[in-house]
Amino acid sequence: MKFAKFTSNIRQSGKIKKIFLSTFFILISLQFSNALDLNRKADSTALFTLYTNAGGSGWINKSGWLTSYITSWYGVTTSTINGSVRVTGISLPNNNLTGTLIINGLSELQVLDVDNNPLPGGSSDYSQNTKLVYVDAWNTGMGMPAGIGNLTQLELLNLSNNNITQVGGGGSTIPASIIGLTKLTYLNLQNNKFTGSIPSGIGNLTNLTVLSLGQNLLTGTIPTGIGSLINLTWLDLGNNQLTGAIPTQIGNLVLLQSLILGGNQLTGTIPNQIGNLTALNGYLGLEYNQLTGNIPSGIANSINLQNLRLDNNLLTGPIPSQLSSLVNLKNLWLSNNGLTGNIPTFLGNLTSLQFLFLEYNQFTGAVPVELNNLINLTVIDISANQLTGLPNISTFPLFSN
């Protein structure tokens, strides 16, 4: 009887699972006729274990699974390695995988993509999967896999939005072994419940282009070694409980396009070295901290910056005139500080602005009529200052209709 027909009949007849499992393994054994095929047999067995433990019967797409050779199983990539067909990739995103993800035995696996599946049972120990290069498991509920430190070939690790509270059955800190994964270019652990400090050796990961640790419960200071990550284009440490000063070494990250440090408890002044970040073109967010001193004029060097948030700090002094060069700004938030002086007329030249928040400062003088030039403005708030000679708001484009 053909393999596909047999397995179909088994499911239809309602035979007990034990009979099905035994027959499946017998048929697998019959498929492999030489020593080279023993590896494929091992991979097939491992995939069957994955299928049964991750709710395979309820997958959205399970085409080919258990009914043919592994080369035609949906989401499975194979390659010929040393004359034997081996599983090198599993890509099953958005496929209703449930339960526990077990990938033990897949020793040649390089790519694992299971994002956006409900896997509250987590995953197996990855110690044997030392050839993994790519692991994308965001929004799965999976925790940090045990044995993560063994994955020295790993280039991408995405465990974001997983509500992680346990690491390999232990505590909820980011494992120190992660600093040994020196080939990583992308590390995203955002939106979990990691506690403790950022590993002090994070500076070892010099190939990183993206580091996202935001929206956790991290404490302690930002390690100065972060200045060694000179290939970073995206750095998100926002919405944690980090304390201390912003390290001056942040100025070494000259390729950064977005820097997100808001929503912490950072103190001290904004370092002048931030003016070195001339590649910033997305987001500079330092909001909701306890930063003091003046706004550094060097921020103006980031002439392609689109979003600047310095609100809800303890900043003082005037808005630097140099910020007039930020002609690509779409959002400017300076509210809830102690800024003084006049609202500068040059703001009227920043015609890309859509949101302008200056409320709850100590600005004085008249509202400049130049703000009337902000034809793209959708929201402006200048309340709770000490302004005089307020204009007729009906003359502003925002209110003209």
C-alpha positions in Angstrom: 0.0 0.0 0.0 1.3 3.4 -0.8 2.5 5.5 2.1 0.2 8.5 1.4 -2.8 6.2 1.1 -2.0 4.2 4.2 -1.6 7.3 6.5 -4.8 8.7 5.1 -6.6 5.5 5.9 -5.2 5.4 9.4 -6.5 8.9 10.1 -9.9 8.1 8.6 -10.3 4.8 10.5 -9.6 6.4 13.9 -7.0 3.9 14.9 -5.3 4.6 18.2 -2.2 6.9 18.1 0.1 4.1 19.2 -0.6 2.0 16.1 -0.1 5.1 13.8 3.2 6.0 15.4 4.6 2.5 15.2 3.6 2.2 11.5 5.0 5.6 10.7 8.4 4.7 12.0 8.3 1.3 10.2 7.6 3.0 6.9 10.3 5.6 7.5 12.8 2.7 8.0 11.7 1.1 4.7 12.3 4.3 2.8 16.0 4.5 3.6 18.2 1.9 2.0 21.7 3.0 2.7 23.8 4.6 5.3 23.6 8.1 3.8 19.8 8.0 4.1 20.0 7.3 7.9 20.5 11.1 8.3 17.3 11.8 6.4 15.6 9.2 8.5 16.7 11.0 11.7 15.5 14.3 10.3 12.2 12.8 9.3 11.8 11.4 12.8 12.7 14.8 14.3 10.1 16.6 12.1 7.5 14.1 13.2 8.3 14.9 16.8 7.9 18.6 16.0 4.6 18.0 14.3 3.1 16.0 17.1 4.2 18.4 19.9 3.3 21.6 18.0 -0.3 20.6 17.2 0.3 19.6 13.6 -3.2 18.4 13.1 -4.4 21.9 13.6 -1.9 23.7 11.4 -3.3 26.0 8.7 -1.0 24.5 6.1 0.5 21.1 6.6 0.7 20.1 3.0 2.9 17.0 2.5 3.6 16.4 6.2 3.7 12.7 7.1 2.5 11.7 3.6 5.6 11.9 1.4 9.3 12.6 1.4 10.5 15.5 3.6 11.6 17.3 0.4 7.9 18.2 -0.3 6.7 19.0 3.3 5.3 22.5 3.6 7.7 25.0 5.1 10.7 22.6 5.1 13.8 23.3 3.2 16.3 20.6 2.5 19.9 20.6 1.1 22.2 17.8 0.1 25.1 17.7 2.6 27.9 15.2 2.2 25.6 13.2 -0.2 22.7 13.1 2.2 19.4 15.1 2.0 19.2 17.1 5.3 16.7 19.6 6.7 18.3 23.0 6.8 15.3 25.3 7.1 11.8 25.4 8.8 9.6 28.3 7.9 6.1 28.0 9.4 5.0 31.6 10.4 1.4 32.4 11.0 0.5 28.7 10.8 -1.2 28.0 14.2 1.6 26.0 15.7 0.6 25.3 19.3 2.1 23.6 22.3 5.9 23.1 22.4 8.4 23.6 19.6 10.9 20.7 19.7 13.7 20.7 17.1 16.1 18.3 18.7 17.9 16.1 16.2 17.9 18.6 13.4 21.6 19.0 13.5 21.9 20.7 10.1 19.1 23.2 10.7 20.1 26.8 9.8 16.9 28.7 9.6 13.9 28.6 12.0 11.0 31.0 11.3 7.9 30.3 13.5 6.8 33.9 14.2 3.3 34.7 15.1 2.3 31.3 16.4 0.8 30.5 19.8 3.5 28.4 21.4 3.0 28.8 25.2 4.8 25.6 25.8 8.0 27.2 24.7 10.8 25.4 22.9 13.3 22.6 23.4 17.0 22.9 24.3 18.8 24.3 21.3 22.2 23.0 22.4 22.4 20.5 19.5 21.3 23.0 16.9 24.7 24.6 16.6 24.4 25.5 12.9 21.4 27.8 13.4 21.9 31.1 11.7 18.4 32.6 11.8 15.8 32.3 14.6 12.7 34.4 14.2 10.1 33.6 16.9 8.4 36.9 17.7 4.9 36.9 19.1 5.0 33.2 20.0 5.2 33.1 23.7 8.5 31.2 23.5 11.1 31.9 26.1 14.9 32.2 25.7 16.0 28.7 24.6 18.3 26.8 26.8 21.6 26.4 25.2 21.5 29.7 23.4 25.2 30.2 24.1 26.0 27.3 21.9 24.6 28.9 18.8 27.8 30.6 17.8 26.8 30.8 14.1 23.7 32.8 14.9 23.2 36.0 12.9 19.6 36.9 13.7 17.7 36.3 16.9 14.1 37.7 17.3 12.2 36.8 20.4 10.3 40.0 20.7 6.7 40.4 22.0 6.9 37.0 23.8 6.2 38.1 27.5 9.4 36.2 28.5 9.7 35.7 32.2 11.9 32.5 32.3 15.2 31.8 30.6 15.9 28.1 30.1 13.9 27.3 33.2 15.9 29.8 35.3 15.5 33.5 36.1 14.4 36.2 33.8 17.7 38.0 33.1 19.3 38.2 29.7 21.8 35.3 29.7 25.4 36.4 29.9 26.2 33.7 27.3 24.6 35.8 24.6 27.7 38.0 24.4 29.5 35.1 22.9 27.3 35.1 19.8 29.6 37.5 18.0 28.2 36.9 14.5 24.8 38.4 15.5 23.8 41.3 13.3 20.2 41.5 14.6 19.1 41.0 18.2 15.5 41.9 19.2 14.3 41.0 22.7 11.8 43.9 22.9 8.5 43.7 24.8 9.3 40.9 27.2 9.8 41.0 31.0 13.6 40.7 31.2 15.0 42.0 34.5 18.5 42.8 35.7 21.1 44.7 33.8 22.2 44.8 30.2 25.1 42.3 29.9 28.3 44.3 30.5 29.9 42.5 27.6 27.3 43.6 25.0 30.1 45.6 23.3 31.5 42.2 22.1 28.7 42.0 19.5 30.4 44.3 17.1 28.6 43.0 14.0 25.2 44.2 15.3 23.2 46.5 13.1 20.0 46.3 15.2 19.8 46.1 19.0 16.3 46.3 20.5 15.9 45.7 24.2 13.1 48.1 24.8 9.9 47.5 26.8 11.4 45.3 29.4 12.2 45.7 33.1 15.9 46.2 32.7 17.7 48.1 35.5 21.2 49.5 36.0 23.2 51.8 33.7 23.8 51.7 30.0 27.1 49.9 29.6 29.9 52.1 28.2 30.8 49.2 25.9 27.8 49.9 23.8 30.0 52.5 22.2 31.9 49.6 20.5 28.8 48.7 18.5 29.9 50.9 15.6 27.7 49.1 13.0 24.5 49.9 14.7 21.8 51.6 12.7 19.0 51.0 15.3 19.3 51.1 19.1 16.3 50.8 21.3 16.7 50.7 25.1 13.5 52.6 25.8 10.8 51.9 28.3 12.9 50.1 30.9 14.1 51.2 34.3 17.6 52.3 33.3 19.4 54.8 35.5 22.5 56.9 35.4 23.9 59.1 32.6 23.8 58.6 28.9 27.3 57.4 28.2 29.4 59.7 26.0 30.5 56.7 24.0 27.0 56.8 22.4 28.7 59.4 20.1 30.7 56.6 18.5 27.6 55.1 16.8 27.9 57.3 13.8 25.7 55.0 11.6 22.7 55.2 13.9 19.5 56.1 12.2 17.2 55.8 15.3 18.1 56.1 18.9 15.4 55.3 21.5 16.2 55.8 25.2 12.9 57.3 26.3 10.8 56.0 29.2 13.7 55.3 31.6 15.1 57.1 34.7 18.2 58.5 33.0 19.9 61.5 34.7 22.5 64.1 33.9 22.9 66.2 30.8 22.4 65.1 27.2 26.0 64.5 26.1 27.4 66.8 23.4 28.7 63.7 21.6 25.1 63.2 20.4 26.0 65.7 17.8 28.2 63.1 16.1 25.1 61.1 15.1 24.7 62.8 11.8 23.0 59.7 10.2 20.0 60.0 12.4 17.0 60.2 10.1 14.2 58.4 11.9 13.8 58.9 15.6 15.7 60.5 18.5 13.8 59.8 21.6 15.0 60.8 25.1 11.6 61.6 26.5 10.3 60.7 30.0 13.6 60.7 31.8 15.2 63.1 34.3 17.7 64.8 32.0 18.9 68.2 32.9 20.8 71.1 31.3 20.4 72.7 27.9 19.4 71.1 24.6 22.7 70.4 22.8 23.0 72.5 19.7 24.8 69.5 18.0 21.4 67.8 17.6 21.1 70.1 14.6 23.8 68.1 12.8 21.2 65.4 12.2 19.7 67.3 9.3 17.6 64.4 8.1 16.0 63.7 11.5 12.2 63.3 11.3 11.2 62.8 15.0 12.7 64.5 18.0 11.3 63.8 21.5 12.9 65.5 24.5 9.6 66.0 26.4 9.0 65.2 30.1 12.5 65.9 31.3 14.1 68.7 33.4 15.7 70.6 30.5 16.3 74.3 30.8 17.4 77.2 28.6 16.2 78.3 25.2 15.6 76.3 22.1 18.9 76.4 20.3 18.8 78.5 17.1 20.8 75.7 15.4 17.8 73.5 15.3 16.6 75.6 12.4 18.6 73.2 10.2 16.2 70.3 11.0 14.0 71.0 8.0 12.9 67.4 7.7 11.3 67.3 11.2 7.8 66.0 11.3 7.3 65.7 15.0 8.9 68.0 17.7 8.1 67.3 21.3 9.7 69.6 23.9 6.8 69.8 26.4 7.0 69.4 30.2 10.4 70.8 30.7 11.7 74.1 32.1 12.6 75.7 28.7 12.8 79.5 28.7 13.0 82.4 26.2 10.8 83.1 23.2 9.3 80.6 20.9 11.8 81.0 18.1 10.6 82.3 14.8 12.6 79.8 12.9 10.1 77.1 13.8 8.0 78.6 11.1 10.6 77.4 8.5 10.2 73.8 9.5 7.4 73.3 7.1 7.4 69.5 7.3 6.2 69.7 10.9 2.9 67.8 11.7 3.1 67.8 15.5 4.5 70.6 17.6 4.3 70.3 21.4 5.8 73.1 23.5 3.3 73.1 26.4 4.3 73.2 30.1 7.5 75.2 29.8 8.4 78.8 30.8 8.3 80.4 27.3 7.6 84.1 27.3 6.8 86.7 24.7 4.4 86.6 21.8 3.6 83.6 19.7 5.5 84.1 16.4 3.2 84.7 13.4 5.8 82.6 11.4 4.0 79.5 12.8 1.4 80.3 10.2 3.8 78.9 7.6 3.4 75.4 9.0 1.0 74.2 6.4 1.4 70.5 7.3 0.7 71.0 11.0 -2.1 68.9 12.4 -1.5 69.3 16.2 0.0 72.2 18.1 0.1 72.7 21.9 1.7 75.8 23.4 -0.4 76.0 26.5 0.8 76.4 30.1 3.6 78.9 29.3 3.9 82.6 30.0 3.1 83.8 26.6 1.5 87.2 25.7 -0.2 88.6 22.7 -1.7 85.3 21.6 -2.7 85.5 18.0 -6.1 84.9 16.5 -6.0 81.2 16.0 -8.3 81.5 13.0 -5.4 82.8 11.0 -3.5 79.5 11.5 -3.8 76.9 8.7 -4.7 74.3 11.3 -7.9 76.2 12.2 -8.6 77.9 8.9 -11.2 75.3 7.8 
